[in-house]
Structures are given as C-alpha cells and as structure tokens.
Amino acid sequence: MQFWDLKILFPILFIACIISMIFLCLKEKLQKTSYMWVAQIVLFWIAAGYIGDQLKNQVNELQSTSFIVMTIFSTSLFLVILKPLATIATGLLKNRKIWIQISSCMMIILAIILSITNLPLWLLIIATLMLSFSLASSTLFYLFLNEQSFYRIYILPTVWITFVFMTFSTVFGIYLSNLNTFVSNNSITANVILTVLMVTMIIVGIVLSLFSKENKNMIQVFDSEILESLPKKNKTVFFVLYLLGFLLCLTSAMNNSLVIKMYIALNLNEFNLNKNSIELWLRINNFAYLLPTIIASVVSYKLLRKVFEQKYLIFINLFVLFAVYTSMAFIQNPFVFICLNIFAGICFNQVIYSLFSVCLFWNYRAKNNPVTGYFGSAMVFSYLIVDITQNAMISSRTGVFKYFTNIDDILKRESNELKSALNLFDNVSTIMMSIACVIILITIIIFYFMSNKLMADYAKYRVATQNLKVLIKKRVIAKTKTKINVEVAIDEGVNEYE
C-alpha cells in the first residue's frame, strides 16, 4: 500500500498518544479553566505545525540566490531575538495572552497567504517574520499555565502537560501538511479545506482566550519577603543552564541535519528501494523523533519520577543518549539507525525539558531576568548555527554537497552514481555523530559538577514545593494583617475627627 505510514502507522501512534494524554489529565485532576487553556494549546499548535511545514516547503523550492537570502532571514534568526522579548514584554504588560492573541491573528493571515503557491521572496521573508513572532509564544504557554493554574508553585506538571500537548499538536499539524503534500498532491480542494480548517481553529482559540481569566498579580517574580527565604539567583548558574541548552540542541540539530537525512537516503538506496519507499522511511524517521517521546514523557513523569529524582533522570537520559549517538556513529543499516533515532528523540526531549523546568523554577526568583526566554534563545541559536553552516555549503557546493544538494537530487540519480558518494557521507556522518558524543560527554561533566547549584532546593521537588507553599501562605497572611491594620487605623482616625 502506498503511503501506509500516513494512512495506518501514524494514526495508530496518534491514538496511542491521545490515550496517554487522557491518562495524564485524569491523573493530574486538572481544573476546568486548565482544560480551556489546554484546548487553546492544541488549536494554536496544530495550526502552527501545519503553517510552518507549508512555509518550509515553499522555501525549499527557491532558486539558489533566493535560498541564500532566506537562510539569512530564517525563522531561527528571528526566534533568537523574539523569544526573550516575548517573556520580557508580556511580563512588563502583565499580560501573557496579548502576545498569543496577536500571534493567532498573524497565523490567520499566514494560513491564507500560504494557500497560494510560488510566493515572491519579499512575501516569504514577511511570512517568516510573522511565523517567528507566533512561534516565540511557545514559552508563554508554559508561563500562563504555571501562573494561572499552578500558582507558580508546581513546575513539573506545568512543563510536562504543556510539552506533551504542544508537541502532539505540532506534529499533528505537520502530519496534515504531509497528507496535503503527498496524498492529495496539493490539490486546490485540499488546500482550501485545510486552510479553512486552520483559520477556524485559530479563531476558536482566540474566542477561548477571551474567556480565560488572567490574574496579573501572578505575572511577576515572588515578593522580596519570599525571595529572602529562597536560594539566591546566580548569573553563573544561568549561564551554565543556557550553555547546557545550547550544547544539547546542537547535538539534536546535527542528528536531524540534512546531511544525516541524505546519509539515511543513500543507505536506503542500497536496499534497492524505489523513490516512494525512501521518502516513506525518511518521513518515519522525522516523526519517530517526536511521537514516541510523548508517550515516554507521560511514563517518565507519572511513573519513573516516583522512583528517581529529577536530577538522576537527567543523568540516566544523558548516558543513554551518549550510547545512542555512539551507536549511530558507526551503524550503516538505515532501519537500525531510524530505530536508534527514536531513543535519541526520547532522551533528548527528557533532558532538555527537564532543564527547561529548572529555568521555569528560576524565572520567578530572578528579577529582570527572563530565564526561560534566554534558554529558548540558546536552544534556537544552536539550530541556527547548523542551518547557516549547512546552507552555506549547499550554496557553494562544497564538502558532501558537491555531489547533490538535497534529497530530491539523490532520488533522481542512478544507483551507480550514488555509491561513489556513500563513502564520503559515511565518513562525514561518523564524524558528526562522534562530535555529538563528545558534546554529550562535556554536558554530563558540566551537569555533574553544577547540578546542585543549578537545581538548588528544586533537587528535592516535593520538599521545595511544600516549603514554597508555606512561604506564600505566610506572606498572604502578613499582607492580610497589614491591610486590616491599615483599615483599622484609618477608621480610628476618622472617628477621632468625627
């Protein structure tokens, strides 16, 4: 059967993910207001996944000169700047929803624009900037749920609930885009239906956001009186957090680079697979990096965390990731490589979002320092470096790209021509994955020596949350007493003059 991955495999995986997400929500016993916000996450990020993939497809069709320009004005470049800006701006305005609402309006325009094929370069640059503005809101979805539903206290449920629903929705949006591209072959009817669907979903999300109440008092760091009883912020700690995020994402960017995908395609060709079969397995590789991690995240959060503390789960995943990258450096069988990539995706996401939870924990303890925004910028910057390096080599046709510059070039060539390039790609992929192994080792060493400072009291999560609840309760009581005393003093003063 043609496209059996899109018609059978991925729907089964999506159903399994939905079951695991329902299990997560039932276990967490979310409030009704939280479900409303989760619905907004789903609606927004399905549209974002679809629109982002459609934009990527249009950029990939550009000619050489235009492609270089789009490399400069890439989504990653804008995101490096916009991610901390989103956190700072919404913090100053004490309104997280406003950025998300503006982003939603931009995505409505984007959905309509991208339904038109062969957009001019200037319009693609504008579309990229608008998409970057929308994607920069990703951190705000975490912050809103943590502030409005978990009162800045319960970091772990905030991170894993948002991550699971956001990842699922984004991947599902990309899946719809793939259905449109491969199954319906970008037919006008399919384009119109999916565009109308995306616009409708975004509008529903905007309407829901109007009913989502936002307590502005929660959009700030803890009071000074509470901060005095908590571990103090440290710029060195923040720098190490950003460095770890950058290094980890650098390995992920290398593992998911065009070079590695072309290497997989070349090895699949050795099995005498036709063009459709090679494209199918490359799609499986792309989806395998994200979909299984949704189920794994639910298992890790609800089950493994009862056995291991957060710090030790990070260590376990780092060592497994090192072993996976080591295996990938020397394995040529593309099917084994794709299977290993599943574990690479699971371990990477477990570590990176565990570190993000640490950033979220510090975000309310560091005045004038958007820790989550800068961490996001560090993550995106690593992908930007790999993209720029890769695209510069493509434009100059140097290194591995002297034979062909994209996967379509490989699929058009004869098998005899591809064999001469396979050895070069084999050597380059080994070097890249070996570098990834070294980076993971560096990450393990840094985390080993800095983990206690990075996590502070958060290392003992239950104790930290209980302590924070007590401090907040005392502060509320103190504020209430002060207010009562002030009111009594005013009343007494009024009585005296009467």
C-alpha positions in Angstrom: 0.0 0.0 0.0 1.3 3.5 -0.9 1.7 6.0 1.9 0.9 3.3 4.5 2.8 5.3 7.1 0.4 8.3 6.7 -2.7 6.2 6.4 -2.0 3.5 9.1 1.2 3.9 11.2 0.9 7.5 12.2 -2.8 7.4 13.0 -2.2 4.4 15.3 0.6 6.4 17.0 -1.6 9.4 17.4 -4.3 7.3 19.0 -1.7 5.9 21.4 -0.6 9.4 22.2 -4.1 10.6 22.8 -4.8 7.8 25.3 -1.6 8.6 27.2 -2.5 12.3 27.3 -6.0 11.5 28.6 -4.3 9.3 31.3 -2.1 12.3 32.2 -5.0 14.7 32.5 -7.1 12.3 34.6 -4.2 11.7 37.0 -3.5 15.4 37.4 -7.2 16.2 38.0 -6.9 19.5 36.1 -9.4 22.4 36.8 -11.9 23.3 34.2 -10.0 26.5 33.4 -6.9 24.4 32.8 -8.7 22.3 30.2 -9.8 25.5 28.4 -6.1 26.5 28.2 -5.1 23.1 27.1 -7.7 23.3 24.3 -6.1 26.6 23.2 -2.6 24.9 23.1 -4.0 22.2 20.8 -5.8 24.6 18.4 -2.9 27.0 18.2 -0.1 24.5 17.7 -1.9 22.3 15.2 -2.2 25.4 13.1 1.4 26.4 13.8 2.7 22.9 12.8 0.7 23.0 9.5 1.7 26.6 8.6 5.3 26.0 9.5 5.6 23.0 7.3 3.8 24.7 4.4 6.3 27.6 4.7 9.3 25.3 4.8 8.1 23.6 1.6 7.8 26.9 -0.2 11.3 28.0 1.0 12.8 24.6 -0.2 11.6 25.3 -3.7 13.5 28.6 -4.1 16.4 29.1 -6.5 20.0 29.4 -5.3 20.2 33.2 -4.8 16.8 33.5 -3.1 17.6 30.4 -0.9 20.7 32.2 0.4 18.6 35.3 1.3 16.1 33.1 3.1 18.9 31.5 5.0 19.9 34.9 6.3 16.2 35.8 7.2 15.5 32.4 8.7 12.9 31.6 11.4 15.7 30.6 13.8 17.4 34.0 13.5 14.2 35.9 14.4 13.4 33.5 17.2 16.8 34.1 18.9 15.7 37.7 19.4 11.9 37.3 19.8 11.9 34.5 22.5 13.3 36.6 25.4 11.4 39.7 24.0 8.1 37.8 24.4 8.8 37.0 28.0 10.0 40.5 28.9 7.2 42.3 27.0 4.4 40.2 28.4 5.9 40.4 31.9 6.0 44.2 31.8 2.5 44.4 30.5 1.4 41.7 33.0 -0.5 40.1 30.1 0.7 36.8 28.6 -2.4 36.4 26.4 -1.8 39.5 24.3 1.2 38.1 22.5 -0.6 34.9 21.9 -3.7 36.6 20.6 -1.6 38.8 18.2 0.2 35.7 17.1 -3.1 34.0 16.4 -4.2 36.9 14.2 -0.9 36.7 12.3 -1.4 33.0 11.7 -4.8 33.5 10.2 -3.1 35.8 7.6 -0.3 33.3 7.2 -2.7 30.4 6.5 -4.4 32.4 3.8 -1.1 33.6 2.2 0.5 30.1 2.2 -2.5 28.6 0.4 -1.1 30.4 -2.6 1.8 28.6 -4.3 5.1 30.2 -5.6 5.1 33.3 -3.3 7.7 36.0 -4.1 10.8 36.3 -2.0 9.8 39.5 -0.2 6.5 37.9 0.9 8.3 34.8 2.1 10.5 37.0 4.3 7.5 38.7 5.8 5.8 35.3 6.3 8.9 34.0 8.1 9.0 37.0 10.4 5.3 36.6 11.2 5.7 32.8 11.9 8.7 33.6 14.1 6.7 36.0 16.1 4.0 33.3 16.6 6.5 30.6 17.5 8.1 32.9 20.1 4.9 32.5 22.1 5.8 28.9 22.9 7.3 29.8 26.3 4.3 31.9 27.1 2.0 28.9 27.0 4.2 27.3 29.8 4.2 30.5 31.8 0.5 31.1 31.6 -0.4 27.6 32.8 2.1 27.7 35.6 0.9 31.2 36.8 -2.8 30.8 36.4 -3.4 27.1 37.2 -0.4 26.1 39.3 0.2 29.5 41.0 3.9 29.5 40.1 4.5 26.6 42.5 4.1 23.2 40.7 6.7 23.4 37.9 6.7 19.7 36.8 3.0 19.3 35.9 3.2 22.6 34.1 6.1 21.6 31.9 5.1 18.1 31.0 1.4 18.8 30.4 2.3 21.7 28.1 5.1 19.9 26.4 3.0 16.8 25.7 0.1 18.7 24.2 2.2 21.2 22.4 4.4 18.5 20.8 1.4 16.3 19.9 -0.4 19.2 18.3 2.6 20.5 16.3 3.4 17.0 15.0 -0.3 16.5 14.0 -0.2 19.8 12.1 2.9 18.7 10.2 1.1 15.4 9.6 -1.9 17.2 8.0 0.6 19.1 5.8 2.2 15.9 4.7 -1.2 14.4 3.9 -1.8 17.5 1.7 1.5 17.3 0.0 1.9 13.6 -0.6 -1.6 12.0 -0.6 -3.7 14.8 -2.2 -0.7 16.3 -4.1 -1.5 19.8 -3.0 -4.8 19.9 -4.8 -6.8 23.1 -4.8 -9.7 21.4 -2.9 -7.4 20.0 -0.2 -5.6 23.4 0.2 -8.9 25.2 0.6 -10.4 22.7 3.1 -7.2 22.7 5.2 -6.8 26.5 5.1 -10.4 27.0 6.2 -9.9 24.4 8.9 -6.8 26.1 10.3 -8.4 29.5 10.2 -11.5 28.2 12.0 -9.3 26.5 14.7 -7.3 29.7 15.3 -10.5 31.8 15.6 -11.9 29.3 18.1 -8.7 29.6 20.1 -8.9 33.4 20.1 -12.5 33.2 21.4 -11.5 30.7 24.1 -8.6 33.0 25.2 -11.2 35.8 25.7 -12.8 33.7 28.4 -9.5 32.6 30.0 -9.1 34.7 33.2 -5.6 36.0 33.9 -4.5 37.1 37.4 -2.0 39.9 36.8 -0.6 39.5 40.3 0.8 36.1 39.3 2.8 37.5 36.3 5.8 38.5 38.3 8.6 37.2 40.5 7.9 36.3 44.1 7.7 39.1 46.6 11.0 40.2 48.2 10.0 38.7 51.5 9.6 35.3 49.9 12.8 35.6 47.9 14.8 36.2 51.1 13.9 32.7 52.2 14.8 31.0 48.9 18.2 30.3 47.2 19.5 33.4 45.6 19.9 33.9 41.9 23.3 33.4 40.4 24.3 34.7 36.9 26.9 31.9 36.6 24.1 29.3 37.2 22.0 30.9 34.5 24.9 30.9 32.0 25.5 27.2 32.6 21.8 26.5 32.1 21.9 28.4 28.7 25.2 26.6 27.8 23.7 23.2 28.5 20.6 24.0 26.4 22.8 25.2 23.6 25.1 22.1 23.6 22.2 19.6 23.8 20.3 21.3 21.0 23.5 21.4 18.9 23.6 17.6 19.0 19.9 17.4 18.1 20.4 19.8 15.2 23.3 17.7 13.9 21.4 14.5 14.3 18.4 15.9 12.4 20.5 17.8 9.8 20.1 17.4 6.0 23.5 15.6 5.9 22.2 12.8 8.2 18.9 12.5 6.3 20.8 12.3 3.0 23.0 9.6 4.5 19.9 7.6 5.5 18.5 8.0 2.0 21.8 6.8 0.4 21.8 3.7 2.7 18.1 3.0 1.9 19.0 3.1 -1.8 21.5 0.2 -1.1 18.4 -1.9 -0.4 17.1 -1.1 -3.9 14.1 0.8 -2.6 12.2 3.0 -5.0 11.7 6.8 -4.6 8.3 6.4 -2.7 9.7 3.9 -0.3 12.8 6.0 0.5 10.6 9.1 1.1 8.3 6.9 3.3 11.2 5.8 5.6 12.5 9.4 5.8 9.1 10.5 7.0 9.1 7.8 9.6 12.5 8.9 10.7 11.2 12.5 11.1 8.0 11.5 13.0 9.8 8.9 15.1 12.0 11.6 16.7 8.9 13.2 18.3 5.8 11.0 18.5 7.2 8.2 20.8 8.6 10.9 23.2 5.0 12.0 24.0 4.2 8.5 25.4 7.6 8.2 27.1 7.2 11.6 28.8 3.9 10.6 30.4 5.5 7.3 31.6 8.6 9.2 32.9 6.6 11.9 34.6 3.9 9.8 36.3 5.9 6.6 37.0 9.7 6.9 36.8 9.8 10.1 38.8 8.3 8.2 41.8 11.5 6.0 41.7 14.2 8.5 40.6 14.6 12.2 41.4 14.6 14.7 38.6 18.4 15.1 38.7 19.1 11.3 38.3 16.6 11.0 35.5 18.6 13.7 33.6 21.8 11.7 34.2 20.2 8.4 33.0 18.9 10.0 29.9 22.3 11.7 29.2 24.1 8.4 29.4 21.6 6.6 27.2 21.8 9.5 24.7 25.6 9.1 24.7 25.3 5.4 24.0 22.8 6.0 21.2 24.9 8.6 19.5 27.9 6.3 19.8 26.0 3.5 18.0 24.7 5.9 15.4 28.2 7.0 14.6 29.1 3.5 13.3 25.9 1.9 12.2 25.1 1.9 8.4 21.9 -0.1 8.4 19.2 2.7 7.9 16.5 0.8 9.7 18.6 0.3 12.8 19.6 4.0 12.5 15.9 5.1 12.5 15.1 2.8 15.5 18.0 4.4 17.4 16.7 7.8 16.5 13.5 7.0 18.4 15.6 6.6 21.6 17.7 9.7 20.7 14.4 11.8 20.5 13.1 10.4 23.8 16.3 11.1 25.7 16.9 14.5 24.2 13.4 15.8 25.0 13.5 14.3 28.5 16.8 16.2 29.3 16.0 19.5 27.5 12.6 19.9 29.1 13.8 18.8 32.5 16.4 21.7 32.2 13.6 24.0 31.0 11.7 23.1 34.1 14.7 24.3 36.1 14.6 27.6 34.1 10.9 28.0 34.9 11.7 27.4 38.6 14.3 30.2 38.4 12.1 32.5 36.3 10.1 33.6 39.4 13.2 34.1 41.6 15.2 36.3 39.3 14.0 39.9 38.9 14.5 41.5 35.4 15.9 38.2 34.0 13.7 36.2 31.6 15.4 32.9 32.2 13.0 30.9 30.1 13.3 33.3 27.2 17.1 33.3 27.2 17.1 29.5 27.5 14.8 29.3 24.4 17.2 31.6 22.5 20.2 29.4 23.4 18.3 26.4 22.0 17.3 28.1 18.8 20.8 29.6 18.3 22.3 26.1 18.0 19.9 25.2 15.2 20.7 28.5 13.5 24.4 27.7 13.5 23.8 24.3 11.9 21.4 25.7 9.3 23.7 28.5 8.3 26.7 26.2 8.0 24.8 23.7 6.1 23.2 26.2 3.7 26.5 27.9 3.1 28.0 24.6 2.0 25.0 23.9 -0.2 25.2 27.3 -1.9 29.0 26.8 -2.6 28.5 23.1 -3.4 31.4 22.1 -1.1 32.1 19.1 1.1 29.4 16.4 1.0 27.2 18.7 -1.1 29.5 18.7 -4.1 27.5 15.6 -5.4 24.0 16.8 -4.6 22.3 19.5 -2.6 19.1 17.9 -1.4 17.3 14.6 -1.1 15.4 15.0 -4.4 18.8 15.1 -6.1 19.6 11.7 -4.6 16.2 10.2 -5.7 16.8 11.3 -9.3 20.3 9.7 -9.6 21.2 6.3 -10.8 22.4 3.7 -8.2 25.9 3.7 -9.7 26.3 7.4 -9.1 25.2 7.2 -5.5 27.7 4.5 -4.5 30.7 6.9 -5.0 29.1 9.4 -2.7 28.1 6.9 0.0 31.6 6.5 1.4 32.0 10.3 1.8 28.7 10.6 3.6 29.6 7.6 5.8 32.8 9.3 6.9 31.1 12.7 7.5 28.2 11.2 9.4 30.6 9.3 11.6 32.5 12.5 12.4 29.3 14.4 13.1 27.9 11.8 15.5 31.3 11.4 17.1 31.3 15.2 17.8 27.8 14.8 19.2 29.1 12.1 21.6 31.9 14.5 22.7 29.4 17.3 23.3 27.2 15.0 25.4 30.2 13.9 27.5 31.0 17.6 28.1 27.4 18.1 29.1 27.5 15.2 31.5 30.7 16.6 33.2 29.2 20.1 33.5 25.9 18.8 34.9 27.8 16.5 37.3 29.7 19.4 38.9 26.9 22.1 38.6 23.7 20.1 39.2 23.3 21.0 42.9 23.7 24.7 42.1 21.5 24.6 39.0 18.7 22.9 40.8 19.2 24.3 44.3 16.2 23.3 46.5 14.4 22.1 43.4 16.5 19.0 43.5 14.1 17.8 46.3 11.0 18.7 44.4 8.3 17.8 47.0 10.2 19.5 49.8 10.7 22.6 47.6 7.1 22.9 46.7 5.9 22.4 50.3 8.4 25.0 51.5 7.2 27.4 48.8 3.5 26.9 49.7 4.3 27.7 53.4 6.2 30.8 52.5 3.4 32.0 50.1 0.8 31.3 52.8 2.7 33.3 55.4 3.1 36.2 53.0 -0.6 36.2 52.2 -1.5 36.2 55.9 1.1 39.0 56.5 -0.4 41.1 53.7 -4.0 40.5 55.0 -3.0 41.6 58.6 -1.2 44.7 57.2 -4.4 45.6 55.2 -6.6 45.0 58.3 -4.3 47.1 60.5 -4.3 49.9 57.9 -8.1 49.9 57.7 -8.4 49.9 61.5 -6.0 52.9 61.7 -8.0 54.8 59.1 -11.3 54.1 60.9 -9.8 55.2 64.2 -8.5 58.4 62.6 -11.9 59.1 61.0 -13.7 58.5 64.4 -11.4 61.0 66.1 -12.3 63.8 63.7 -15.9 62.9 63.9 
